[in-house]
């Protein structure tokens, strides 16, 4: 059986790690290089770096910072933010990224997914989806760091992206982001059971029980969290030990 992955996330703004609630009210969470090094030592399975204002500020990801982090960790490293071309990805891979996360640019130009998959392989292409449950009970796709609503339903876009070559889905519930009230079990379960690629659940992890739930109830392949790790509310090794006690396969 494939082991479930625990993935800390570094949301980067102005070269610092930040964390907010529902994509707003950002506060400083520390130096990304030091945090990345710490998480690798603590037993994180992967690390995700998201330059959260790159798209909105119409600029490229901070490749110098990516390079610094990559030199301090020994686990798979996914980088996203402001990626819109094969050249962008090539540059990030040269600077130590193992995978790249694309979001708004892929939605606006779906051919980008296919181009990247052909050039680097599907395993390198992580499609990030920021989604929000609206009053009609449907989950819709949002762009530009959660600032722009679309009329596309989350499941439809996920299916299309996988057909185009995305090798993994990073699913963030805007309703749950930063609330520490638990992951979005329903939409995560829908994607996990529908798609033939791994689904990373993101948004809402606040205590160990939430991780147990997202693996047992939603069948996520991985769970991503930020603030509970940044502010030392949950330690990665302890989290994995509890998961193992609950018969959830993890790497320790």
Secondary structure as the mmCIF struct_conf table of DSSP 4:
data_model
#
loop_
_struct_conf.conf_type_id
_struct_conf.id
_struct_conf.beg_label_comp_id
_struct_conf.beg_label_asym_id
_struct_conf.beg_label_seq_id
_struct_conf.end_label_comp_id
_struct_conf.end_label_asym_id
_struct_conf.end_label_seq_id
HELX_LH_PP_P HELX_LH_PP_P1 UNK A 2 UNK A 3
STRN STRN1 UNK A 4 UNK A 4
STRN STRN2 UNK A 5 UNK A 13
TURN_TY1_P TURN_TY1_P1 UNK A 14 UNK A 15
STRN STRN3 UNK A 16 UNK A 21
TURN_TY1_P TURN_TY1_P2 UNK A 22 UNK A 23
STRN STRN4 UNK A 24 UNK A 30
HELX_RH_AL_P HELX_RH_AL_P1 UNK A 32 UNK A 42
TURN_TY1_P TURN_TY1_P3 UNK A 43 UNK A 43
BEND BEND1 UNK A 45 UNK A 45
STRN STRN5 UNK A 46 UNK A 51
TURN_TY1_P TURN_TY1_P4 UNK A 52 UNK A 58
HELX_RH_AL_P HELX_RH_AL_P2 UNK A 63 UNK A 70
TURN_TY1_P TURN_TY1_P5 UNK A 71 UNK A 72
BEND BEND2 UNK A 75 UNK A 75
STRN STRN6 UNK A 76 UNK A 80
BEND BEND3 UNK A 81 UNK A 82
BEND BEND4 UNK A 85 UNK A 85
HELX_RH_AL_P HELX_RH_AL_P3 UNK A 86 UNK A 94
TURN_TY1_P TURN_TY1_P6 UNK A 95 UNK A 96
BEND BEND5 UNK A 98 UNK A 98
STRN STRN7 UNK A 99 UNK A 102
HELX_RH_AL_P HELX_RH_AL_P4 UNK A 104 UNK A 108
TURN_TY1_P TURN_TY1_P7 UNK A 110 UNK A 110
HELX_RH_AL_P HELX_RH_AL_P5 UNK A 111 UNK A 120
HELX_RH_3T_P HELX_RH_3T_P1 UNK A 122 UNK A 124
STRN STRN8 UNK A 125 UNK A 133
TURN_TY1_P TURN_TY1_P8 UNK A 135 UNK A 136
BEND BEND6 UNK A 137 UNK A 137
STRN STRN9 UNK A 139 UNK A 143
TURN_TY1_P TURN_TY1_P9 UNK A 144 UNK A 147
STRN STRN10 UNK A 148 UNK A 153
HELX_RH_AL_P HELX_RH_AL_P6 UNK A 154 UNK A 164
TURN_TY1_P TURN_TY1_P10 UNK A 165 UNK A 165
STRN STRN11 UNK A 168 UNK A 173
TURN_TY1_P TURN_TY1_P11 UNK A 174 UNK A 179
BEND BEND7 UNK A 181 UNK A 181
HELX_RH_AL_P HELX_RH_AL_P7 UNK A 185 UNK A 194
BEND BEND8 UNK A 196 UNK A 197
STRN STRN12 UNK A 198 UNK A 202
BEND BEND9 UNK A 203 UNK A 203
BEND BEND10 UNK A 207 UNK A 207
HELX_RH_AL_P HELX_RH_AL_P8 UNK A 208 UNK A 216
TURN_TY1_P TURN_TY1_P12 UNK A 217 UNK A 217
BEND BEND11 UNK A 218 UNK A 218
BEND BEND12 UNK A 221 UNK A 221
STRN STRN13 UNK A 222 UNK A 225
BEND BEND13 UNK A 226 UNK A 226
HELX_RH_AL_P HELX_RH_AL_P9 UNK A 227 UNK A 230
TURN_TY1_P TURN_TY1_P13 UNK A 231 UNK A 232
BEND BEND14 UNK A 233 UNK A 234
HELX_RH_AL_P HELX_RH_AL_P10 UNK A 236 UNK A 245
TURN_TY1_P TURN_TY1_P14 UNK A 246 UNK A 247
STRN STRN14 UNK A 250 UNK A 250
#
